[in-house]
Amino acid sequence: KLQIFNEHTSSVYGIEFSPLNGGRYLCSGSSDRTIRLWDVETSKSLHVFNGHKEGVWCIDVSPLQSNNKNDNYYNKMNNIGHENYVNSVKYGSNELLNTILSGSDDKNIRLWDIRSDQQIQVFNSHTNNVYAVEYSPFIINDSIGNSNVICSGSFDNLIRFWIFDQIRTNCM
């Protein structure tokens, strides 16, 4: 039997399964300005994260385990640093585990350190809203050292690849 989760009071814009417990938990973001944590096996809403001033357009779940149900922690990244709606977020993995990417209607991609809540870098060559951000699985090796790659998709019809490291930032 298929389940229906019907406790949001407005449109659902983002959903993401948690990598923990074999995907048993699902997070959803809604224009009702809430994030909900669901137990897929029981179809119950386990927790509601309140406090967003606007609808929640995107969701990603940290690969780091946490039992923290503190609403303030989850709201820290809400539009921080961006001048418009955040349309896409993505947690890093492997050596980038403590980072998160965000893409916004302000045409920018921002890379954050989630340990300090500090912005590491801004990528800003798109000419329209950014709707997708992703970490690339490959690393560029050159004479300076190793550089990580991210990519972004925008309403300007472009997918851009970005190289970043401690020393430089270049749009490829």
C-alpha positions, 0 to 999 in steps of 0.5 A: 500500500502506498503512503500519503503524507498530508500534514503540510498546509501548502505546496511541497517544494522539496523532499530528500531521504536521509542517508541514515537508517537505510532511508527510513526518514524523509524531510520535506520543505513547503511553502507553509514555511515548515520543514517536516521530518517523516518516518516512512515506515509509520507514515508519521510526522516526527518533527516540524521545524518552524521559523522560516519567514518564507516558503522552504524551496529546497531540502538536503540532509547532512551526511553527518549524524545528528539527533539535534531537533533544535529549530534554530540550528536548521534555520541558520542557513535560511537565506543567510548571505543571499539577497533573494530566495535560496532555490538549491542546497547541497551538503558536501561529502568526503573531504568536503563533508563540512561544507554546503553549497547554496544557489539563489535567485540572486544569481550567486552560488555560495560555499559555506563552512557549516562548522563556523557558519562562515561563507568560504566563497561566492561564484557569480557569473550566472545572469539569472536565477540559480536553481541547481548546485552539485558537487562534482565527483572528480578533482582537478590535479595540476602543478598547484595541487588538487582542486575541487569542482562544483557545478550549477544550473541556472535559468540563463540556460547554462550549466557552469563548472567551477574550480575552487581550492584554498588558493584560487577561484576560477570559472572553467 
